[in-house]
Amino acid sequence: MNRKLNFNAGPAALPSEVLQELSEQMVSYQGEGISMIENSHRGKSFDVLYHETLDLFREVLNIPEGYSLFFLGGGATLQFGMVPMNFLPPEGHADYLRTGAWSDKAVEDAEKIGSVKLTFDGKPERYTTMPEADQVTASRGASYVYLCSNETIEGVRWVSWPDTGSVPLIADMSSDILSRPLPIDRFSMIFAGTQKNLGPAGATLIIISDELAAQSNKDLPAYLNYQVHSTKDGLLNTPSVFTIWATKLVLQWVKRHGGAEGMEKRAEKKSAMIYDAVDESGGFYRCPAQAEYRSTMNVVFRLPDEQLEKQFVAEAQQRDMVGLKGHRSVGGCRASIYNAVPEEAVGSLAAFMKEFARNHG
Ligand SMILES: *Cc1c(COP(=O)(O)O)cnc(C)c1O
């Protein structure tokens, strides 16, 4: 079958082996005569699948004891509000590192709940730069420190992680979870929407230390309280069964391809192919992002003018390359090259970029 070269920002490419297996198992899951998505989430089949999925996460992300894992609804966006609802007390404040459009949205929601201190603000530089991790400290009395590991829209990422000592560090890793090994114990909480590196849309992975979960705001409705989900093993209510099933298959695929270390090597190689095409174009292409903070997942680049950008996206589409238009808020072009995007697809894009620059430069 002829599959398009998929550079969508999210929902994004899935490994074709995973799609194949889902379709083979869709009608009758493992010969049971019933589909996984028709089954009770309290039944044996789902229970086995669910715990295999969580175990796979623990393995590929090297998650130590003392952390709970579960999936929530509401996308990563719900977490922008849930984090401060749980951990930002009315008389306190939280530190936010505003590095792009996604952390900005988190700031906006947190400000509705309590007091936010912007300890870094990339906005004046149009989010082209990032803080140096070793210069980040928690401000006095902060309830937590919040960051977004990879800004999907601007294409900048944290290269290393701050050490916030005893102040909980909370991270939105929606667009680069599992693209590199992580020192999980630096973080008290990590969340990630599934639809970029983990699977289809429909769930948000939560990794939270038991210590932080215990500090959840007890006055919140059950669903909004992390501690409730943690003590119910993530099964307070019906989870997103299909998404969890697909995510499990993606995790097995990640394991077969070298785990988090393997994904990091792939990401470095793939992103270098496109950044090299940019850097060797004699200025035809340029990346707004400062070189040392360039994302390995979302490669954002511009052409000499908007007309050429339009033409680039249209010609790429004729060659079955889809999803290359930049986010509407920043314009330009963006190639999202998440884990499942094959190296060959990225190679084709880099070759097309060179050809386009020759024809129009
Ligand atoms: C996509 C994205 C989100 C939003 O995810 P939803 O699941 O659509 O709410 C949040 N943060 C980052 C970094 C993202 O890339």
The ligand as a Gaussian input file, in Angstrom:
#p B3LYP/6-31G(d) Opt

LIG

0 1
 C        0.101000      19.053000      21.395000
 C        0.590000      19.646000      22.651000
 C       -0.276000      19.977000      23.706000
 C       -1.782000      19.886000      23.605000
 O       -2.214000      18.595000      23.599000
 P       -3.779000      18.254000      23.615000
 O       -3.722000      16.780000      23.899000
 O       -4.302000      18.598000      22.276000
 O       -4.420000      19.015000      24.693000
 C        0.293000      20.452000      24.872000
 N        1.614000      20.596000      25.005000
 C        2.472000      20.307000      24.000000
 C        3.925000      20.487000      24.211000
 C        1.983000      19.823000      22.796000
 O        2.834000      19.530000      21.801000

